[in-house]
Amino acid sequence: MVKFAALLLTVATSLQCAESFNVGAGNSRLGAPSVRNIPGASLVQRLPTPSARSSPLSIATSENPTNGELASPVIQSLDNEMKKMQKQRARFEAKLNEYSTKIVALEQKKAEYLEGASLGEAEASFSETTLRSAVKAMTWRVIAGSVTFITALKFSGSMAVALKVVGSDFFSKAATMFIGERAMNKSSAGRKGGADSAGRSLAKALIWRLFAICNTLTVCFFVSKDFSMASKVAGSDAIFKTALMVGFERVWAKIEWGKEYQVDFAI
């Protein structure tokens, strides 16, 4: 009985081995075993495939794009900023070279002046800038307009007439004096030692008063319709303002602002 049971067990085992061999052979003929039957295959399938775009290597190599690919926006922004800085640097370098050239020229003039002063007499002539002439004209117009207002008010007795007289010729006289200053600036007569001489200041005052008297007389007559009053205002202005303008010119002769010196040498 025991032998019969052992025989049955041997036969069963042989049949199971044969069945296993047949299954393995069938699978080998069909191909590799399915991934689904491998333990842990589902976990492998769920793992994301690494993207080349999101890798640090892709970001690092984007500085040198190949195959027509564009650089990242950050790199483009940095490149644009660098270009702007380079343009500004070039502009400032050009300015620096310009100022360096001017400094060299001034140093050369200074050396020439010192050399000329040691060899002989250095005569410093100058010319006035346009801004200096404009400031002088407007400053004198304020002073002269105040005097004209007082004399017109005194002789007319009317605030309205005085204001009309001053207001009507304020800008016209300022403009004409500015033109006169620019015309006189073209002449160096009476300029010595870097300033206007007293004779030049007196000549400028007299020339200007000739025009100003005619202007004031005309304006006062048209405003007041009274020639007697107009002549009194113009006459008083002629006497007082001539002396006042000589003093005005002497003060400006001592002011260095707005003078451009040109050094000449006489040995």
Secondary structure in CASP SS format (residue, H / E / C, confidence):
PFRMAT SS
TARGET T0000
AUTHOR 0000-0000-0000
METHOD secondary structure of the structure
MODEL  1
M C 1.00
V H 1.00
K H 1.00
F H 1.00
A H 1.00
A H 1.00
L H 1.00
L H 1.00
L H 1.00
T H 1.00
V H 1.00
A H 1.00
T H 1.00
S H 1.00
L H 1.00
Q H 1.00
C H 1.00
A H 1.00
E H 1.00
S H 1.00
F H 1.00
N H 1.00
V H 1.00
G H 1.00
A H 1.00
G H 1.00
N H 1.00
S H 1.00
R H 1.00
L H 1.00
G C 1.00
A C 1.00
P C 1.00
S C 1.00
V H 1.00
R H 1.00
N H 1.00
I C 1.00
P C 1.00
G C 1.00
A H 1.00
S H 1.00
L H 1.00
V H 1.00
Q H 1.00
R H 1.00
L C 1.00
P C 1.00
T C 1.00
P C 1.00
S C 1.00
A C 1.00
R C 1.00
S C 1.00
S C 1.00
P H 1.00
L H 1.00
S H 1.00
I H 1.00
A H 1.00
T H 1.00
S C 1.00
E C 1.00
N C 1.00
P C 1.00
T C 1.00
N C 1.00
G C 1.00
E C 1.00
L C 1.00
A C 1.00
S C 1.00
P H 1.00
V H 1.00
I H 1.00
Q H 1.00
S H 1.00
L H 1.00
D H 1.00
N H 1.00
E H 1.00
M H 1.00
K H 1.00
K H 1.00
M H 1.00
Q H 1.00
K H 1.00
Q H 1.00
R H 1.00
A H 1.00
R H 1.00
F H 1.00
E H 1.00
A H 1.00
K H 1.00
L H 1.00
N H 1.00
E H 1.00
Y H 1.00
S H 1.00
T H 1.00
K H 1.00
I H 1.00
V H 1.00
A H 1.00
L H 1.00
E H 1.00
Q H 1.00
K H 1.00
K H 1.00
A H 1.00
E H 1.00
Y H 1.00
L H 1.00
E H 1.00
G H 1.00
A H 1.00
S H 1.00
L H 1.00
G C 1.00
E E 1.00
A E 1.00
E E 1.00
A E 1.00
S E 1.00
F E 1.00
S E 1.00
E E 1.00
T C 1.00
T H 1.00
L H 1.00
R H 1.00
S H 1.00
A H 1.00
V H 1.00
K H 1.00
A H 1.00
M H 1.00
T H 1.00
W H 1.00
R H 1.00
V H 1.00
I H 1.00
A H 1.00
G H 1.00
S H 1.00
V H 1.00
T H 1.00
F H 1.00
I H 1.00
T H 1.00
A H 1.00
L H 1.00
K H 1.00
F H 1.00
S H 1.00
G C 1.00
S C 1.00
M H 1.00
A H 1.00
V H 1.00
A H 1.00
L H 1.00
K H 1.00
V H 1.00
V H 1.00
G H 1.00
S H 1.00
D H 1.00
F H 1.00
F H 1.00
S H 1.00
K H 1.00
A H 1.00
A H 1.00
T H 1.00
M H 1.00
F H 1.00
I H 1.00
G H 1.00
E H 1.00
R H 1.00
A H 1.00
M H 1.00
N H 1.00
K C 1.00
S C 1.00
S C 1.00
A C 1.00
G C 1.00
R E 1.00
K E 1.00
G C 1.00
G C 1.00
A E 1.00
D E 1.00
S C 1.00
A H 1.00
G H 1.00
R H 1.00
S H 1.00
L H 1.00
A H 1.00
K H 1.00
A H 1.00
L H 1.00
I H 1.00
W H 1.00
R H 1.00
L H 1.00
F H 1.00
A H 1.00
I H 1.00
C H 1.00
N H 1.00
T H 1.00
L H 1.00
T H 1.00
V H 1.00
C H 1.00
F H 1.00
F H 1.00
V H 1.00
S H 1.00
K C 1.00
D C 1.00
F H 1.00
S H 1.00
M H 1.00
A H 1.00
S H 1.00
K H 1.00
V H 1.00
A H 1.00
G H 1.00
S H 1.00
D H 1.00
A H 1.00
I H 1.00
F H 1.00
K H 1.00
T H 1.00
A H 1.00
L H 1.00
M H 1.00
V H 1.00
G H 1.00
F H 1.00
E H 1.00
R H 1.00
V H 1.00
W H 1.00
A H 1.00
K C 1.00
I C 1.00
E C 1.00
W C 1.00
G C 1.00
K E 1.00
E E 1.00
Y E 1.00
Q E 1.00
V E 1.00
D E 1.00
F E 1.00
A E 1.00
I C 1.00
END
